């Protein structure tokens, strides 16, 4: 997946453990000073059932620049963007799904953009389908649903980790300046 982005030699993972969302916000506000691009994500398991028996899938909360920094364009619709980081748009919170999930769950429906996907009992608006073969930033993990960080408080409610300075749950990847 990283081979799709230009000049992968300049992509680096910030190590030494996980990061808090407040730290990510500080990096994001200085992104252009420090890097050619940056994004954060957190691997999750999401339940796609509308009710009854659970339908778990691998998913992730992601920042809006993930697709841009990695050079990934949508197969259908659009990918998440920094505009999605700010909150839910009027037509509902956005979700991007994998090509695999689009084929398996929606039979490759041409009208997938604009359809709803229930995640943790909350309806999300599918805005795009990832290209075949792209499954996120975690090597060896197939991420089928990506939600913007703005969706995290919708799902977790009062236990949201966005404001928690001591909750270390994010991975951060950057594109170094030449």
C-alpha positions in Angstrom: 0.0 0.0 0.0 2.8 2.4 0.8 4.3 1.8 -2.7 1.4 3.8 -4.2 2.6 7.0 -2.5 5.4 9.0 -4.1 8.9 8.7 -2.6 8.3 6.2 0.3 11.8 6.6 1.6 10.7 9.8 3.3 7.8 8.1 5.2 8.5 7.4 8.9 6.7 6.0 11.9 7.1 7.9 15.1 8.2 5.2 17.6 8.7 4.9 21.4 5.1 3.8 22.0 1.7 5.3 21.4 0.6 8.9 21.4 -2.3 10.9 22.9 -4.7 12.8 20.8 -3.6 16.2 22.4 0.0 15.4 21.4 -1.3 14.6 17.9 -3.1 17.9 17.7 0.1 19.7 18.6 1.9 17.9 15.8 -0.9 18.5 13.3 -0.9 22.3 14.0 2.8 22.4 13.2 2.7 19.9 10.4 3.9 22.1 7.6 6.7 23.5 9.7 8.0 20.0 10.7 7.0 17.7 7.9 5.7 17.4 4.3 2.7 15.6 5.8 1.6 13.7 8.9 -1.3 11.5 10.0 -2.4 9.6 13.0 -4.5 6.4 13.4 -5.7 3.9 16.0 -6.6 0.3 15.1 -10.0 -0.8 16.4 -12.6 -3.5 16.1 -16.0 -2.3 15.1 -19.4 -4.0 15.2 -21.3 -3.5 12.0 -24.5 -5.2 13.1 -27.7 -3.0 13.3 -28.9 -5.2 16.1 -28.7 -8.8 17.3 -25.6 -10.9 16.7 -22.3 -8.9 16.4 -20.5 -8.5 13.0 -17.0 -7.6 14.0 -14.5 -6.1 11.5 -11.1 -4.5 11.7 -11.3 -0.8 11.6 -9.5 2.4 12.5 -10.0 5.9 13.6 -7.8 8.0 11.3 -6.9 11.7 10.8 -8.0 13.3 7.5 -4.5 13.4 5.9 -3.9 9.6 6.0 -4.9 9.0 2.4 -3.3 12.2 1.1 0.1 11.6 2.8 0.2 8.0 1.6 -0.9 9.0 -1.9 -4.0 6.8 -1.9 -7.0 7.9 -4.0 -10.5 6.5 -3.8 -11.7 3.7 -6.0 -15.2 5.0 -5.6 -16.2 8.4 -4.1 -13.7 10.2 -1.9 -11.3 9.4 0.9 -11.5 11.1 4.3 -10.0 14.6 4.4 -9.0 17.2 7.1 -12.6 18.5 6.7 -13.9 15.3 8.3 -11.7 15.8 11.4 -13.8 18.8 12.4 -17.0 16.9 13.1 -20.0 15.3 11.5 -21.3 16.9 8.3 -25.0 17.7 8.0 -25.7 14.4 6.2 -24.1 12.3 9.0 -20.6 11.2 10.0 -18.4 9.8 7.2 -16.9 6.4 6.7 -14.6 4.9 4.1 -14.7 1.2 3.5 -12.3 -1.3 1.9 -12.7 -2.6 -1.6 -13.1 -6.1 0.0 -15.9 -5.0 2.3 -17.6 -3.2 -0.6 -17.6 -6.5 -2.6 -18.5 -8.8 0.3 -21.2 -6.8 2.1 -22.6 -4.6 -0.7 -21.9 -6.9 -3.7 -19.9 -4.1 -5.4 -23.0 -1.9 -5.7 -22.4 1.1 -8.0 -24.4 3.4 -5.8 -22.3 2.7 -2.7 -21.4 6.3 -2.1 -24.2 7.8 0.1 -25.4 4.5 1.5 -25.4 4.0 5.2 -23.2 1.6 7.3 -24.0 0.9 10.9 -20.9 1.1 13.1 -21.4 0.4 16.8 -25.2 0.9 16.3 -24.6 4.4 14.8 -25.3 5.2 11.1 -22.4 6.4 9.0 -22.5 7.8 5.5 -20.2 5.9 3.2 -18.3 8.5 1.3 -15.8 6.3 -0.5 -14.2 2.9 -1.2 -10.5 2.4 -0.8 -8.6 1.0 -3.8 -8.1 -2.8 -4.1 -5.0 -3.9 -2.1 -5.0 -0.9 0.3 -5.9 -1.9 3.8 -4.5 0.9 5.9 -1.2 1.9 7.6 -0.8 -1.2 9.7 1.4 -3.8 7.9 -0.3 -7.2 7.9 -3.7 -5.9 9.1 -6.7 -5.6 6.8 -8.6 -2.5 7.9 -12.2 -2.6 6.4 -13.7 0.5 7.9 -12.0 3.9 8.5 -13.7 6.6 10.5 -12.5 10.1 11.2 -11.4 11.0 14.7 -14.5 13.1 15.0 -16.5 9.8 15.1 -14.7 8.6 18.3 -16.8 10.7 20.7 -20.0 9.6 18.9 -19.1 6.0 19.5 -17.4 6.1 22.9 -19.6 8.9 24.4 -18.3 10.2 27.8 -15.3 7.8 27.6 -14.0 9.6 24.6 -10.2 9.7 24.6 -9.8 12.9 22.4 -9.3 15.2 25.3 -7.5 12.7 27.6 -3.8 13.8 27.9 -2.9 10.5 29.6 -4.6 8.1 27.1 -1.9 6.8 24.7 -3.7 5.1 21.8 -2.5 6.6 18.6 0.2 5.8 16.0 1.7 8.6 14.0 3.3 8.5 10.6 5.0 11.5 8.9 6.5 12.3 5.5 9.9 13.9 6.1 11.0 17.0 4.2 13.7 16.2 1.7 
